[in-house]
């Protein structure tokens, strides 16, 4: 389940978006101030940020600037009533990936979210294939020979990471950072999850002393 941080101080709009996005299968964490958003990004991992601009304590532009300066590259969409070209330009200058103006159609927002998720996997389609496996980005599901493979939450997190970073070595520290999500995880537990993924047939290579890699071919 893809996790989205929603920063919106309009409680009615926030509750509406949260309900609609959860119905689409997303895990939504809602905060109403920029400071709360900043705090939670250092405690939890998110697949996408959905930020209003005019929020209390720390506005969306400043929040994203701080996150980008901290090397947080999570895809980000600004949702705002600001419609002047200066604000639009500032939003992209601080590191936004997309921008949608209020009032907006929910279907349009959903299209933009799904496009950004595909982009984060460096894919123009919702399906990424490796050997006889395929990972459906939109459904957040793994298939082998077109048959659904049931995974634990940690295993699904790992599968996402490997398919998002095909042919790249994932260092153990980075994996822990993503999987911990506020919880502790040992190297032994990580090895157990990797072993389970190998047993279903994923060709995950150990890079001794560094981490793991899933090859695209």
N, C-alpha and C positions, 0 to 999 in steps of 0.2 A: 504494500500500500504506500503510494507516494505521499510524502509529508510536506504540507504547505504551512508557512507562517503567514498569517493574515494580520496586518496592522491596520486597524480601522477604528476610529473613535466614535463613529455613528453606530450606536448599538443596534438599531433596527436593521441597517444595511449589513452590519457584521453578522448578525444572527441569520439573516436571509442568505447571505453568501455561504456561511458555514453549513447551513442545512442543504443548500443546493449542491455544493461541492462534495459534501459527505455522501449525498445520494449518488454522485458520480464515481464514488469509490476512493476519494482522497481522504487522508487523515489531516484534519485542520486544527491548528493551534492558533487561538485568537488572543491578541493583546491590543490594548487601546492607547498605549503611549510609546514614543520612540525609545525611551529609556528601558521600558520593559522588554521591548523587542531586542534591543542590544544585549541585554542581560541573558535572554533565553537563547540567543544564537551561539553564545559561548558554552552553553550547557547541553544543547541538543543539536542534532544534525537535521537539516531540512533540504528537500529536493528543489524547492522553489519558494521565493519570497513574493508576497502580494502586498505592496505597501501603499497606503494613502500618504499624501504629502503633508497636508496641514493637520498635524496631530500634536498633542501636548508634549512639552518638555524637550523633545528632540525631533525636528521635522524629518520627513522621509528622505529628503535630499541629503541632509547632514548624516543621517543614520547610514545610508548606503555608502556615502563617502568614507565614513569610518570603517565600515565593513570591508570595502575594497582596499583600503590602506592596510587592513589586517590580513590581506590575501584571501578573503572569503569570496569565492567566485560563483556562489549559488545564483542561478538565473533569477532575474528580478523583473516584475511588472509593476509599474506605478499606476495606481488608480486615483484620479484627482479631478476636481472641478476646474482646475487651472487650464486655460485654453490658449494662452498667448505663446508666441513662438519662443520667447525668452525662457519661459518655464520649461517648455518642451526641450529646448536645447540643453538647459541645465540638467534636466533629468538624465539625458543620455551622457552628458559630460561626466557625471558622477558615477556612471557605470550601469545604468539601466539597460535591460535588453529589449523592453517593450513598454508601451505607454497607452493607457486606455482612458478616455475622458468620460466623466460622469455627466449625465446619466448614460448608462451603457446597457446593451442587450446581453443577458447572461450567456446566450449561445455564442456570441462573439468573444466574450471573455474565455469561455471554455475552449474555443478554437485556438486562441492565442496561447493558452496554457499548454494544450497538447502539442502545439508546434514547438514551444520552448523545451518541453520535455524531450521531444524527438531530437532537437538540436543538441541537447546535453549529452545524448548518446551518439552524436555525430552521425545521425541517420535521417533520411528523408521519408522513411517508411516506419510503420509501427512494429515491424517484425525484424529482429536481428537473428541471423542463423549462424551456427557454428557446428560443423559436421552434421549429425542427425538431431541436433538440438535447435530449438528456436525460443527466443524470449520475446514475449509480446509486451512492448513498452506501455501501451495504453491499459491493458488488462493487468499488467504487473504479474505475469504468469510465465512459468517455464514449461516447455513441451519437449518430449522426446519421441521421435517418430510420430509426431502429431498427437501424442497422448499427454494429457496434463500430468505434471509431476507435483505432488503435494510437498511443500517445503515448510520448515519451521521459520519463524520470523527472522532469526539470525541467518539461516541458510538463504532466505530470500534476499536479505541485505547483501550477502556475499555475492549472490548471483548477479544482482544489480551492478555491484561494483565491477565484477569481472567483465560483464557484457558492455558496460560503459567505458571500460579501459582495456579493450582487447589488444593483445600483443604488448601490453605495458606491464612492467613489474610493479606490483602493489607492495610497497614496503609495509612491514608489520605495524609500525607506528601509525601509519595512515589508516590502515584497516581498523585498528583499535579506536582511533579517533572517531571514525564513522560509526562503528558498531557499538561503542560504549554507550553513547546517547544518555549520558548521566549515570550509567551503571558501570561496574567494574567487570572486566573480562580478562582471563588469563591466557597465556600462550597455549597452555594445554587445552583449554576449551576451544580456542581457535583451530588447533590441529584436529580436534574431534569433528568440528563442522566441515573442515576441508576434506577430511577422510570420507565423510558421508556424501559429499558432492562428488568425490572421485568414484565412490561405489555405484552411483547412478550413471556413471560414464563420462562425466566432464573431465577433460584432459588438463588438469591443473598441475603446473610444474612448480616445484619448490626451487627457489633461487636461494641457495644456502647462505644463511646469515643475513638475508635481506628481506625476502618475502615470497610472494607467489605470483604466477602469471597464467592467464588463459590465452592460448593461441587461437587466432581466427581460422587457421587451417592446419 
